[in-house]
Amino acid sequence: MLQVCVIEADGIGHEVVPAAVRVLRVVAPDVEIQTAEAGWDTFKRLGTPLPDETLQMAKACGAVIFGAAASPSYPVDGYYVPIVRLRRELATYASLRPTRYLPVPTAREGVNLIVVRENTEDLYVQHEHTEDDGQTGISEKRITAVASERVARRAYELARRNGREKVTIVHKASVLVQSDGLFRRVALEIADHYPEIKTEEMLVDTAAYWLVKDPLRFDVILAPNMYGDILSDMAAAWGGGLGLAPSLNIGDGVAIAEPVHGCAPDIAGLGIANPTAMILSIAMLLRHHWLRPEVAFAIETAVRDVLYSGAYTRDIASVNAVSTEEFTNRVCDRVRELV
Ligand code: ATP
């Protein structure tokens, strides 16, 4: 029996997750849905952003649907970013973040790239402390050969299986010789095992420049955690915006579907959030984790068709926008015709 642990978390997580779960129920009624909680509101109530029961349920299910958690930009005693902890606890060592053209006016035609982001280390794991009575802040950037190797292998395997032609290894090894230098060296060693795939390397600032100037030059982008976080948001702009950008955190036999966007407090509760990113993240879960590519394809086709019909949420179109619910109704109706 397939099981999934559903965590709405905060903000528009309470809107896009139920919407996407409706789509999942249409295509995979056999999947048993468990619900759990995490995030800022949970922290305020229970004193922890990721209760033990949530973690245990996520581990037991092996598959998670996660909305988005709010995180203050100032230190709060006892608070940490729950999704970062969850990714580490579940050993989802790679984050797959595709940007593919969708028929909306805000997207760039022809774009089709995927960022494969290391997911367990680097500056992102919040190993931080202060010195000098709080006048100096220190964050540890730790890169290991083990983590670099497994994410590089995942990127090249994905390229091989999907007939992709090129992997761009992103780093700043010219300055961070020890940490990014190690990531670069290990990634290039893995690249040697995939001679049919073209490999290029690029400094992260150059990659940012080219992502803005010519996104069509990219195919697979392999990056350490922090650079991958930033570059995937940049790439999302070419896909039509954050409301359309899906992601899947994946390990060995475990996965977390999660939109690239955050909890969007500015629009939370208004019923206007775009559920596409969350819906497409579930399609990724179906394709890569539950190995049901035909069902994933049906969801992607339905989303594409609904967008093609001109049904846009407010992040895409300011006039005649449809609500989260109306958009989801149309996707569910179309998906029913396809499966
Ligand atoms: P967080 O701190 O959780 O990252 P944020 O507001 O800084 O929150 P996002 O939640 O990613 O970052 O939102 C950035 C902008 O994109 C906001 O203006 C938000 O309204 C918009 N946005 C993000 N996701 C969606 C969505 N699914 N539908 C519509 N607009 C969205």
Residues whose N, C-alpha, C, O or C-beta is under 5 A from the ligand:
A	BS01	ATP	A69 A70 S71 L242 G243 H261 G262 C263 A264 P265 D266 I267 I272 A273 N274 D315
